C-alpha cells in the first residue's frame, strides 16, 4: 500500500465499517461522519448477515503521514 496524503473525504468520514475476510484481510463496507450512524448501520447488517463479522473502526486521517509510513486504524471495541 502506498501512503498518501489524507483527502478531504477522508477527513469528513473517519468512521469506517469493516468486514473481516479470510487471511487477515478486511473490506471497508461503508464510511460515516458520525459514530451513531455507523452503529445503526452495523445493527442493520447484523440483522441481515448475522454470521459475517463486522467492526467499526476510527481512522485518524488528520495526522500527517511521513513518506514511508502506513496509516494504522485504531480499532474500537463494539459489544456483540
Buried (B, 14 or more C-beta within 10 A) or exposed (E): EEEEEBEEEBEEBBBBBBBEEEEEEBEEBBBBEEEEBBBEBBEEBBEEEEEEEBBBBBBEBEEEEEEEEEBEBEEEEEEE
